[in-house]
Amino acid sequence: MALHDILFLHADPELFAEYDRRFGDRYEGHSRTHLPSRFVELYEAAKNGGRTRTEYIDYQSIDVLLSLQRPHTAHPAEMSFYLVGQAKELLFKLVYEEVSAARLALVVDEADNASWNLRRAATALDLLARTWDVLATISPAEFNAFREQLGSASGIDSYMYRMLEFALGRKSDSMARRHAEVPGVAESVYRELHRSSVYDEALGLLHRRGLLTDGAEAGEWHPDALRQAWVRVYEAHGPSSDLFRLGETLMDLAHAFSRWRSLHLLLVERTIGNKHGTGGTTGVDWLRRSADHRFFPELWEARSILPMGAPLW
């Protein structure tokens, strides 16, 4: 049991009694002035035998969520930076969960269900892109006022983002190794690294539908075969086809992700120029290479070889 456990056990009389026995003296006199105000509120409510929570607070764990902001300075802009960072992590998880659901739908040939999940994931990525607009309001001078407090902390070590990239098909042993020493996290990251991606399962569906055959026995297709398979989807099928809709929602997702990365690049260039980034990255140069990457490359490349003229659906 730890001091911050008041966030979780204040509503349970038996657990609170034990908490009070261990930490009650921390809430007396001058000592309580060093505690987060939310800790004190919950302690007092539990001590009085009452509950300050509502069903909404309980359902969304709002009191826990709003207790997790711990900026390292008193600079107002750091709170904005801190909160946006946490919001991005929640949105990464949302996109990851939808992409994972889409992958499972494709395994059982439910292309439209997969497209529905991918549609929601792409919309969440659009919301993620707007987070850069908030951070763009932090001037270089404001950012420099608290940047040293970040130390080596960097978004490159976001394991939720890394798992999302893996789920979309951009696998990297070296990136997975960055999380190898983090208990509980490493297992999830490596599991996602070795699991089939949503794109793998989309290609498997094209194979089962007879649109992709070259190298199918090994599950490894030549890029040209993949491009031609997507061309056949667009030539032979229209919006009434689940494969057509799958291709377009995959493209929506890839487009939204690339847009998010490009806006990240612009934001960093605007804020720190060509300075080195945190976490050992080269900053803008590293982000520019990342922004050039495209998920589902053959789906993009198929556009270049689609024949001219109106499709005859």
Secondary structure as a PSIPRED ss2 file (coil, helix, strand):
# PSIPRED VFORMAT (PSIPRED V4.0)

   1 M C   1.000  0.000  0.000
   2 A C   1.000  0.000  0.000
   3 L H   0.000  1.000  0.000
   4 H H   0.000  1.000  0.000
   5 D H   0.000  1.000  0.000
   6 I H   0.000  1.000  0.000
   7 L H   0.000  1.000  0.000
   8 F H   0.000  1.000  0.000
   9 L H   0.000  1.000  0.000
  10 H C   1.000  0.000  0.000
  11 A C   1.000  0.000  0.000
  12 D C   1.000  0.000  0.000
  13 P H   0.000  1.000  0.000
  14 E H   0.000  1.000  0.000
  15 L H   0.000  1.000  0.000
  16 F H   0.000  1.000  0.000
  17 A H   0.000  1.000  0.000
  18 E H   0.000  1.000  0.000
  19 Y H   0.000  1.000  0.000
  20 D H   0.000  1.000  0.000
  21 R H   0.000  1.000  0.000
  22 R H   0.000  1.000  0.000
  23 F H   0.000  1.000  0.000
  24 G H   0.000  1.000  0.000
  25 D H   0.000  1.000  0.000
  26 R H   0.000  1.000  0.000
  27 Y H   0.000  1.000  0.000
  28 E C   1.000  0.000  0.000
  29 G H   0.000  1.000  0.000
  30 H H   0.000  1.000  0.000
  31 S H   0.000  1.000  0.000
  32 R H   0.000  1.000  0.000
  33 T H   0.000  1.000  0.000
  34 H H   0.000  1.000  0.000
  35 L C   1.000  0.000  0.000
  36 P C   1.000  0.000  0.000
  37 S H   0.000  1.000  0.000
  38 R H   0.000  1.000  0.000
  39 F H   0.000  1.000  0.000
  40 V H   0.000  1.000  0.000
  41 E H   0.000  1.000  0.000
  42 L H   0.000  1.000  0.000
  43 Y H   0.000  1.000  0.000
  44 E H   0.000  1.000  0.000
  45 A H   0.000  1.000  0.000
  46 A H   0.000  1.000  0.000
  47 K H   0.000  1.000  0.000
  48 N C   1.000  0.000  0.000
  49 G C   1.000  0.000  0.000
  50 G C   1.000  0.000  0.000
  51 R C   1.000  0.000  0.000
  52 T C   1.000  0.000  0.000
  53 R C   1.000  0.000  0.000
  54 T C   1.000  0.000  0.000
  55 E H   0.000  1.000  0.000
  56 Y H   0.000  1.000  0.000
  57 I H   0.000  1.000  0.000
  58 D H   0.000  1.000  0.000
  59 Y H   0.000  1.000  0.000
  60 Q H   0.000  1.000  0.000
  61 S C   1.000  0.000  0.000
  62 I H   0.000  1.000  0.000
  63 D H   0.000  1.000  0.000
  64 V H   0.000  1.000  0.000
  65 L H   0.000  1.000  0.000
  66 L C   1.000  0.000  0.000
  67 S C   1.000  0.000  0.000
  68 L C   1.000  0.000  0.000
  69 Q C   1.000  0.000  0.000
  70 R C   1.000  0.000  0.000
  71 P C   1.000  0.000  0.000
  72 H C   1.000  0.000  0.000
  73 T C   1.000  0.000  0.000
  74 A C   1.000  0.000  0.000
  75 H C   1.000  0.000  0.000
  76 P H   0.000  1.000  0.000
  77 A H   0.000  1.000  0.000
  78 E H   0.000  1.000  0.000
  79 M H   0.000  1.000  0.000
  80 S H   0.000  1.000  0.000
  81 F H   0.000  1.000  0.000
  82 Y H   0.000  1.000  0.000
  83 L H   0.000  1.000  0.000
  84 V H   0.000  1.000  0.000
  85 G H   0.000  1.000  0.000
  86 Q H   0.000  1.000  0.000
  87 A H   0.000  1.000  0.000
  88 K H   0.000  1.000  0.000
  89 E H   0.000  1.000  0.000
  90 L H   0.000  1.000  0.000
  91 L H   0.000  1.000  0.000
  92 F H   0.000  1.000  0.000
  93 K H   0.000  1.000  0.000
  94 L H   0.000  1.000  0.000
  95 V H   0.000  1.000  0.000
  96 Y H   0.000  1.000  0.000
  97 E H   0.000  1.000  0.000
  98 E H   0.000  1.000  0.000
  99 V H   0.000  1.000  0.000
 100 S H   0.000  1.000  0.000
 101 A H   0.000  1.000  0.000
 102 A H   0.000  1.000  0.000
 103 R H   0.000  1.000  0.000
 104 L H   0.000  1.000  0.000
 105 A H   0.000  1.000  0.000
 106 L H   0.000  1.000  0.000
 107 V H   0.000  1.000  0.000
 108 V C   1.000  0.000  0.000
 109 D C   1.000  0.000  0.000
 110 E C   1.000  0.000  0.000
 111 A H   0.000  1.000  0.000
 112 D H   0.000  1.000  0.000
 113 N H   0.000  1.000  0.000
 114 A H   0.000  1.000  0.000
 115 S H   0.000  1.000  0.000
 116 W H   0.000  1.000  0.000
 117 N H   0.000  1.000  0.000
 118 L H   0.000  1.000  0.000
 119 R H   0.000  1.000  0.000
 120 R H   0.000  1.000  0.000
 121 A H   0.000  1.000  0.000
 122 A H   0.000  1.000  0.000
 123 T H   0.000  1.000  0.000
 124 A H   0.000  1.000  0.000
 125 L H   0.000  1.000  0.000
 126 D H   0.000  1.000  0.000
 127 L H   0.000  1.000  0.000
 128 L H   0.000  1.000  0.000
 129 A H   0.000  1.000  0.000
 130 R H   0.000  1.000  0.000
 131 T H   0.000  1.000  0.000
 132 W H   0.000  1.000  0.000
 133 D H   0.000  1.000  0.000
 134 V H   0.000  1.000  0.000
 135 L H   0.000  1.000  0.000
 136 A C   1.000  0.000  0.000
 137 T C   1.000  0.000  0.000
 138 I C   1.000  0.000  0.000
 139 S C   1.000  0.000  0.000
 140 P H   0.000  1.000  0.000
 141 A H   0.000  1.000  0.000
 142 E H   0.000  1.000  0.000
 143 F H   0.000  1.000  0.000
 144 N H   0.000  1.000  0.000
 145 A H   0.000  1.000  0.000
 146 F H   0.000  1.000  0.000
 147 R H   0.000  1.000  0.000
 148 E H   0.000  1.000  0.000
 149 Q H   0.000  1.000  0.000
 150 L H   0.000  1.000  0.000
 151 G C   1.000  0.000  0.000
 152 S C   1.000  0.000  0.000
 153 A C   1.000  0.000  0.000
 154 S C   1.000  0.000  0.000
 155 G H   0.000  1.000  0.000
 156 I H   0.000  1.000  0.000
 157 D H   0.000  1.000  0.000
 158 S C   1.000  0.000  0.000
 159 Y H   0.000  1.000  0.000
 160 M H   0.000  1.000  0.000
 161 Y H   0.000  1.000  0.000
 162 R H   0.000  1.000  0.000
 163 M H   0.000  1.000  0.000
 164 L H   0.000  1.000  0.000
 165 E H   0.000  1.000  0.000
 166 F H   0.000  1.000  0.000
 167 A H   0.000  1.000  0.000
 168 L H   0.000  1.000  0.000
 169 G C   1.000  0.000  0.000
 170 R C   1.000  0.000  0.000
 171 K C   1.000  0.000  0.000
 172 S C   1.000  0.000  0.000
 173 D H   0.000  1.000  0.000
 174 S H   0.000  1.000  0.000
 175 M H   0.000  1.000  0.000
 176 A H   0.000  1.000  0.000
 177 R H   0.000  1.000  0.000
 178 R C   1.000  0.000  0.000
 179 H C   1.000  0.000  0.000
 180 A C   1.000  0.000  0.000
 181 E C   1.000  0.000  0.000
 182 V C   1.000  0.000  0.000
 183 P C   1.000  0.000  0.000
 184 G C   1.000  0.000  0.000
 185 V H   0.000  1.000  0.000
 186 A H   0.000  1.000  0.000
 187 E H   0.000  1.000  0.000
 188 S H   0.000  1.000  0.000
 189 V H   0.000  1.000  0.000
 190 Y H   0.000  1.000  0.000
 191 R H   0.000  1.000  0.000
 192 E H   0.000  1.000  0.000
 193 L H   0.000  1.000  0.000
 194 H H   0.000  1.000  0.000
 195 R C   1.000  0.000  0.000
 196 S C   1.000  0.000  0.000
 197 S C   1.000  0.000  0.000
 198 V H   0.000  1.000  0.000
 199 Y H   0.000  1.000  0.000
 200 D H   0.000  1.000  0.000
 201 E H   0.000  1.000  0.000
 202 A H   0.000  1.000  0.000
 203 L H   0.000  1.000  0.000
 204 G H   0.000  1.000  0.000
 205 L H   0.000  1.000  0.000
 206 L H   0.000  1.000  0.000
 207 H H   0.000  1.000  0.000
 208 R H   0.000  1.000  0.000
 209 R C   1.000  0.000  0.000
 210 G C   1.000  0.000  0.000
 211 L C   1.000  0.000  0.000
 212 L C   1.000  0.000  0.000
 213 T C   1.000  0.000  0.000
 214 D C   1.000  0.000  0.000
 215 G C   1.000  0.000  0.000
 216 A H   0.000  1.000  0.000
 217 E H   0.000  1.000  0.000
 218 A H   0.000  1.000  0.000
 219 G C   1.000  0.000  0.000
 220 E C   1.000  0.000  0.000
 221 W C   1.000  0.000  0.000
 222 H C   1.000  0.000  0.000
 223 P H   0.000  1.000  0.000
 224 D H   0.000  1.000  0.000
 225 A H   0.000  1.000  0.000
 226 L H   0.000  1.000  0.000
 227 R H   0.000  1.000  0.000
 228 Q H   0.000  1.000  0.000
 229 A H   0.000  1.000  0.000
 230 W H   0.000  1.000  0.000
 231 V H   0.000  1.000  0.000
 232 R H   0.000  1.000  0.000
 233 V H   0.000  1.000  0.000
 234 Y H   0.000  1.000  0.000
 235 E H   0.000  1.000  0.000
 236 A H   0.000  1.000  0.000
 237 H C   1.000  0.000  0.000
 238 G C   1.000  0.000  0.000
 239 P C   1.000  0.000  0.000
 240 S C   1.000  0.000  0.000
 241 S C   1.000  0.000  0.000
 242 D H   0.000  1.000  0.000
 243 L H   0.000  1.000  0.000
 244 F H   0.000  1.000  0.000
 245 R H   0.000  1.000  0.000
 246 L H   0.000  1.000  0.000
 247 G H   0.000  1.000  0.000
 248 E H   0.000  1.000  0.000
 249 T H   0.000  1.000  0.000
 250 L H   0.000  1.000  0.000
 251 M H   0.000  1.000  0.000
 252 D H   0.000  1.000  0.000
 253 L H   0.000  1.000  0.000
 254 A H   0.000  1.000  0.000
 255 H H   0.000  1.000  0.000
 256 A H   0.000  1.000  0.000
 257 F H   0.000  1.000  0.000
 258 S H   0.000  1.000  0.000
 259 R H   0.000  1.000  0.000
 260 W H   0.000  1.000  0.000
 261 R H   0.000  1.000  0.000
 262 S H   0.000  1.000  0.000
 263 L H   0.000  1.000  0.000
 264 H H   0.000  1.000  0.000
 265 L H   0.000  1.000  0.000
 266 L H   0.000  1.000  0.000
 267 L H   0.000  1.000  0.000
 268 V H   0.000  1.000  0.000
 269 E H   0.000  1.000  0.000
 270 R H   0.000  1.000  0.000
 271 T H   0.000  1.000  0.000
 272 I H   0.000  1.000  0.000
 273 G C   1.000  0.000  0.000
 274 N C   1.000  0.000  0.000
 275 K C   1.000  0.000  0.000
 276 H C   1.000  0.000  0.000
 277 G C   1.000  0.000  0.000
 278 T H   0.000  1.000  0.000
 279 G H   0.000  1.000  0.000
 280 G H   0.000  1.000  0.000
 281 T C   1.000  0.000  0.000
 282 T C   1.000  0.000  0.000
 283 G C   1.000  0.000  0.000
 284 V H   0.000  1.000  0.000
 285 D H   0.000  1.000  0.000
 286 W H   0.000  1.000  0.000
 287 L H   0.000  1.000  0.000
 288 R H   0.000  1.000  0.000
 289 R H   0.000  1.000  0.000
 290 S H   0.000  1.000  0.000
 291 A H   0.000  1.000  0.000
 292 D C   1.000  0.000  0.000
 293 H C   1.000  0.000  0.000
 294 R C   1.000  0.000  0.000
 295 F C   1.000  0.000  0.000
 296 F C   1.000  0.000  0.000
 297 P H   0.000  1.000  0.000
 298 E H   0.000  1.000  0.000
 299 L H   0.000  1.000  0.000
 300 W H   0.000  1.000  0.000
 301 E H   0.000  1.000  0.000
 302 A H   0.000  1.000  0.000
 303 R H   0.000  1.000  0.000
 304 S H   0.000  1.000  0.000
 305 I H   0.000  1.000  0.000
 306 L C   1.000  0.000  0.000
 307 P C   1.000  0.000  0.000
 308 M C   1.000  0.000  0.000
 309 G C   1.000  0.000  0.000
 310 A C   1.000  0.000  0.000
 311 P C   1.000  0.000  0.000
 312 L C   1.000  0.000  0.000
 313 W C   1.000  0.000  0.000
